[in-house]
Amino acid sequence: MIVREAVRVLVANWDGSYTVPSRRLYPHQWSWDSAFVAIGSARWSPRRARSELLSLFGSQWRDGRVPHIAFNPEVPDGAYYPGPGFWDVRAPSGSATSGIVQPPVHALAAWRVHLAEPDSRFLRRIYPRLVAQQHFLRTARGSEHGLVHIVHPWESGMDNSPAWDAPLASVQPGPAGVTRRDVAHVSADERPTDLDYERYTALARAYRDTGYRRAGAFCVEDPLFNAAYGVAEVSLAKIAKACGLDPEPHHRAAAAITAAMVEHLYDDGLFHARDVRTGILLRSHSAAGLVPLLLPDLPRDLANALIGSALDRFEIREGTLPSYAPGAPEFDPARYWRGPSWINLTWLVWQGLRHRRPDLADLLADGMIAAVSQSGFREYFDPFTLRGHGCGDFSWSAALILDVIAEHGLNGVPATGGQIRQEAGSLGEQGEIGDHVLA
Ligand code: 2M8
């Protein structure tokens, strides 16, 4: 039933070559949403999963950046704020896009899509594009420590996380009265505030006015973003090897990113963002700080410390991962990225726990399934009551549940695609996944 419903959502949100995150709230293609959707679609339609990623990279810029939104020209400009008229820029393909990016989880997605149904043509097509994406980050966004920075909270994917309260406070808000569309679809107390939006707009406008080249008042190294950047190198090493290319440069890059994160972003049981302008560590209680568990070479003592924080501060024994620690004063269980549980964030930490603490990983898998069983494929969930918030029929909630079920099983039914069939170990049998899932 859950599986059929998830596929129904993905079919309803399919736009011919990619999936919109939500028909009404987000009616275009979003960058990291498409990566998560590809991970889930690989379980029932690898063809759609490949199309999802290739279509997104069709909007890649010449400098390698993958814009966070590729706009659908058939959707009126006013349907989403800020729309194509605001960003005022086109990719070489001719598509109108935004000019900022999102966490680079795409190489991870591409590798999983390949494992689900090996396709060397796809891998060879996507590999240089993924390398260019990393190159953009390393060159345009690199710091002297070997980490990369983001120039807008939207680039973190966790837009109004309390982690951004301090750096945002120094951003001069733009003129009041931005024409928000989000609050027409979702209750205002589950979304960022108007003041947040005035600051988001001011920052995006300032970046746009430099030709999308120079960071403005917001410039931070985010642990989730940098963990994704490191994991991308791990995945690129696997992709390079499968394409008959040298994986070593990617291994070296991954090791360097992990070491830089440990040296510059870790403190007291959690990774934190660092304000590049001041050099100050922005100590917060954001679950972004647990995502480095994804890095395979994270030193064991640090991984154990993160697991300790996941248990004590984020209370994951309850089976859910709040996006912000419940004991912190800024925690809000219903407002966007200030506390609710999100399936994508939980999926990332679940992946990081699977080899290290399978018992805890299983709790999170059960919790993700419980949330969608109780409340449907909502955008986010109260971590304690599992009440759904934000929009309904949200694509990555549906897609990632397909992946969780394939890996973890459902109600006593065993998993059909464990660790994508033990990494390509038995690739020959993968063809049956789609049929099985839909049966
Ligand atoms: C949310 O962000 C957009 C801006 O990019 C918005 O609020 O309008 C975030 O949850 C982000 O992570 C996500 O990619 C996007 C689409 O689902 O929505």
Residues whose N, C-alpha, C, O or C-beta is under 5 A from the ligand:
A	BS01	2M8	P21 Y26 W30 D33 W154 G157 M158
